Amino acid sequence: MTILSFLMLAMLWTLPTASAQDLGNLSANPFDVDSIANPFGKGNPFAPDGVNNPFSPYGSPFTNTSATNPFATDAPRLYDQQGHYRGKLSANPFDPDSTSNQFGRYGSPFSPDSVNNPFGAGNPYRPDSPNNPYGKGWRIEGR
C-alpha cells in the first residue's frame, strides 16, 4: 500500500501545471524592473516575450495573443496587486474586456474599474494605479 501511495504521489508531482506567463507590470514607473515603462527591465524592446517587442507573440501586431493587435481575442490579462481581474491589455476596441474599448467596463473613461478613468482605477495618485509614476501598477499575464 505504501508503494502504491508513493507512486501516486510521484505521478501527481510530475504532472504538468498550467500557469500564466509573467509579462511584467502595466506601470508608469520607469525605475521598477517589472514595469513595461522601464526599457532595461520588462519593457525591453528586445525581450523575447515582451509586450514592447513587435516580434514577440505578445507585442506583434499580427498574433492573436498580442496587446497591439487590434483584432486579438486572447490578449494578455491584467490583475491588480490583490489579484482582481482588471481586463485585457488589448488594442481591440470591440472586445468587451479590452482596455481600448471606450464603452466597456475596463476601457471606458467613466467606469470606476477602467485604467482610462483619471478619477477611478487610473487615478495617478492611487498607490496601485498603473498611471502612478512611483507605484507597482497591475500585473500582466500571458497564456
Contacts in CASP RR format, 6 or more apart in sequence:
PFRMAT RR
TARGET T0000
AUTHOR 0000-0000-0000
METHOD contacts of the structure
MODEL  1
MTILSFLMLAMLWTLPTASAQDLGNLSANPFDVDSIANPFGKGNPFAPDG
VNNPFSPYGSPFTNTSATNPFATDAPRLYDQQGHYRGKLSANPFDPDSTS
NQFGRYGSPFSPDSVNNPFGAGNPYRPDSPNNPYGKGWRIEGR
20 77 0 8 1.000
20 141 0 8 1.000
20 142 0 8 1.000
20 143 0 8 1.000
21 49 0 8 1.000
21 141 0 8 1.000
21 142 0 8 1.000
21 143 0 8 1.000
22 139 0 8 1.000
22 140 0 8 1.000
22 141 0 8 1.000
23 36 0 8 1.000
23 42 0 8 1.000
23 49 0 8 1.000
23 50 0 8 1.000
23 51 0 8 1.000
23 58 0 8 1.000
23 76 0 8 1.000
23 140 0 8 1.000
23 141 0 8 1.000
23 142 0 8 1.000
24 34 0 8 1.000
24 35 0 8 1.000
24 36 0 8 1.000
24 42 0 8 1.000
24 43 0 8 1.000
24 139 0 8 1.000
24 140 0 8 1.000
25 32 0 8 1.000
25 34 0 8 1.000
25 35 0 8 1.000
25 36 0 8 1.000
25 42 0 8 1.000
25 130 0 8 1.000
25 136 0 8 1.000
25 137 0 8 1.000
25 138 0 8 1.000
25 139 0 8 1.000
25 140 0 8 1.000
26 36 0 8 1.000
26 78 0 8 1.000
26 89 0 8 1.000
26 115 0 8 1.000
26 130 0 8 1.000
26 137 0 8 1.000
26 138 0 8 1.000
26 139 0 8 1.000
26 140 0 8 1.000
27 34 0 8 1.000
27 35 0 8 1.000
27 36 0 8 1.000
27 37 0 8 1.000
27 130 0 8 1.000
27 132 0 8 1.000
27 135 0 8 1.000
27 136 0 8 1.000
27 137 0 8 1.000
27 138 0 8 1.000
28 35 0 8 1.000
28 37 0 8 1.000
28 124 0 8 1.000
28 130 0 8 1.000
28 131 0 8 1.000
28 132 0 8 1.000
28 133 0 8 1.000
28 135 0 8 1.000
29 35 0 8 1.000
29 37 0 8 1.000
29 38 0 8 1.000
29 132 0 8 1.000
29 133 0 8 1.000
29 134 0 8 1.000
29 135 0 8 1.000
29 136 0 8 1.000
29 137 0 8 1.000
30 37 0 8 1.000
30 38 0 8 1.000
30 39 0 8 1.000
30 133 0 8 1.000
31 38 0 8 1.000
32 38 0 8 1.000
32 135 0 8 1.000
32 136 0 8 1.000
33 40 0 8 1.000
33 41 0 8 1.000
33 42 0 8 1.000
34 41 0 8 1.000
34 42 0 8 1.000
34 136 0 8 1.000
35 41 0 8 1.000
35 42 0 8 1.000
35 43 0 8 1.000
35 137 0 8 1.000
36 42 0 8 1.000
36 43 0 8 1.000
36 50 0 8 1.000
36 51 0 8 1.000
36 52 0 8 1.000
36 140 0 8 1.000
37 43 0 8 1.000
39 45 0 8 1.000
39 52 0 8 1.000
41 47 0 8 1.000
42 50 0 8 1.000
43 50 0 8 1.000
43 51 0 8 1.000
43 52 0 8 1.000
44 50 0 8 1.000
44 52 0 8 1.000
44 53 0 8 1.000
45 52 0 8 1.000
45 53 0 8 1.000
45 54 0 8 1.000
46 53 0 8 1.000
47 53 0 8 1.000
47 56 0 8 1.000
48 56 0 8 1.000
49 56 0 8 1.000
49 57 0 8 1.000
49 58 0 8 1.000
50 56 0 8 1.000
50 58 0 8 1.000
50 59 0 8 1.000
51 58 0 8 1.000
51 59 0 8 1.000
51 66 0 8 1.000
51 67 0 8 1.000
51 68 0 8 1.000
51 76 0 8 1.000
51 89 0 8 1.000
51 140 0 8 1.000
52 59 0 8 1.000
53 59 0 8 1.000
54 60 0 8 1.000
54 61 0 8 1.000
54 68 0 8 1.000
57 63 0 8 1.000
57 65 0 8 1.000
57 66 0 8 1.000
58 65 0 8 1.000
58 66 0 8 1.000
58 67 0 8 1.000
58 76 0 8 1.000
58 142 0 8 1.000
59 66 0 8 1.000
59 67 0 8 1.000
59 68 0 8 1.000
59 69 0 8 1.000
60 66 0 8 1.000
60 68 0 8 1.000
60 69 0 8 1.000
61 68 0 8 1.000
61 69 0 8 1.000
61 70 0 8 1.000
62 69 0 8 1.000
63 69 0 8 1.000
63 72 0 8 1.000
64 72 0 8 1.000
64 73 0 8 1.000
64 74 0 8 1.000
65 72 0 8 1.000
65 74 0 8 1.000
65 75 0 8 1.000
65 76 0 8 1.000
65 142 0 8 1.000
65 143 0 8 1.000
66 72 0 8 1.000
66 75 0 8 1.000
67 75 0 8 1.000
67 76 0 8 1.000
67 89 0 8 1.000
67 90 0 8 1.000
67 91 0 8 1.000
67 140 0 8 1.000
68 91 0 8 1.000
69 75 0 8 1.000
69 90 0 8 1.000
69 91 0 8 1.000
69 92 0 8 1.000
70 91 0 8 1.000
70 92 0 8 1.000
70 93 0 8 1.000
70 100 0 8 1.000
71 92 0 8 1.000
72 90 0 8 1.000
72 91 0 8 1.000
72 92 0 8 1.000
72 95 0 8 1.000
73 92 0 8 1.000
73 95 0 8 1.000
74 143 0 8 1.000
75 88 0 8 1.000
75 89 0 8 1.000
75 90 0 8 1.000
75 91 0 8 1.000
75 92 0 8 1.000
75 95 0 8 1.000
75 98 0 8 1.000
76 88 0 8 1.000
76 89 0 8 1.000
76 90 0 8 1.000
76 140 0 8 1.000
76 141 0 8 1.000
76 142 0 8 1.000
77 85 0 8 1.000
77 87 0 8 1.000
77 88 0 8 1.000
77 89 0 8 1.000
77 140 0 8 1.000
77 141 0 8 1.000
77 142 0 8 1.000
78 85 0 8 1.000
78 86 0 8 1.000
78 87 0 8 1.000
78 88 0 8 1.000
78 89 0 8 1.000
78 99 0 8 1.000
78 106 0 8 1.000
78 115 0 8 1.000
78 138 0 8 1.000
78 139 0 8 1.000
78 140 0 8 1.000
78 141 0 8 1.000
79 85 0 8 1.000
79 86 0 8 1.000
79 138 0 8 1.000
79 139 0 8 1.000
79 141 0 8 1.000
80 86 0 8 1.000
80 128 0 8 1.000
80 137 0 8 1.000
80 138 0 8 1.000
80 139 0 8 1.000
81 128 0 8 1.000
81 136 0 8 1.000
81 137 0 8 1.000
81 138 0 8 1.000
81 139 0 8 1.000
83 139 0 8 1.000
86 106 0 8 1.000
86 113 0 8 1.000
86 115 0 8 1.000
86 121 0 8 1.000
86 138 0 8 1.000
87 97 0 8 1.000
87 98 0 8 1.000
87 99 0 8 1.000
87 105 0 8 1.000
87 106 0 8 1.000
88 95 0 8 1.000
88 97 0 8 1.000
88 98 0 8 1.000
88 99 0 8 1.000
88 106 0 8 1.000
89 99 0 8 1.000
89 140 0 8 1.000
90 97 0 8 1.000
90 98 0 8 1.000
90 99 0 8 1.000
90 100 0 8 1.000
91 98 0 8 1.000
91 100 0 8 1.000
92 98 0 8 1.000
92 100 0 8 1.000
92 101 0 8 1.000
93 100 0 8 1.000
93 101 0 8 1.000
93 102 0 8 1.000
94 101 0 8 1.000
95 101 0 8 1.000
96 104 0 8 1.000
96 105 0 8 1.000
97 104 0 8 1.000
97 105 0 8 1.000
97 106 0 8 1.000
98 104 0 8 1.000
98 106 0 8 1.000
98 107 0 8 1.000
99 106 0 8 1.000
99 107 0 8 1.000
99 114 0 8 1.000
99 115 0 8 1.000
99 116 0 8 1.000
100 107 0 8 1.000
101 107 0 8 1.000
101 108 0 8 1.000
102 108 0 8 1.000
102 109 0 8 1.000
102 116 0 8 1.000
104 111 0 8 1.000
104 114 0 8 1.000
105 111 0 8 1.000
105 113 0 8 1.000
105 114 0 8 1.000
106 113 0 8 1.000
106 114 0 8 1.000
106 115 0 8 1.000
107 114 0 8 1.000
107 115 0 8 1.000
107 116 0 8 1.000
108 114 0 8 1.000
108 116 0 8 1.000
108 117 0 8 1.000
109 116 0 8 1.000
109 117 0 8 1.000
109 118 0 8 1.000
110 117 0 8 1.000
111 117 0 8 1.000
112 120 0 8 1.000
112 121 0 8 1.000
113 120 0 8 1.000
113 121 0 8 1.000
114 120 0 8 1.000
114 121 0 8 1.000
114 122 0 8 1.000
115 121 0 8 1.000
115 122 0 8 1.000
115 129 0 8 1.000
115 130 0 8 1.000
115 131 0 8 1.000
115 138 0 8 1.000
116 122 0 8 1.000
117 123 0 8 1.000
118 124 0 8 1.000
118 131 0 8 1.000
120 126 0 8 1.000
121 129 0 8 1.000
122 129 0 8 1.000
122 130 0 8 1.000
122 131 0 8 1.000
123 129 0 8 1.000
123 131 0 8 1.000
123 132 0 8 1.000
124 131 0 8 1.000
124 132 0 8 1.000
124 133 0 8 1.000
125 132 0 8 1.000
126 132 0 8 1.000
127 135 0 8 1.000
128 135 0 8 1.000
128 136 0 8 1.000
128 137 0 8 1.000
128 138 0 8 1.000
129 135 0 8 1.000
129 137 0 8 1.000
130 137 0 8 1.000
130 138 0 8 1.000
END
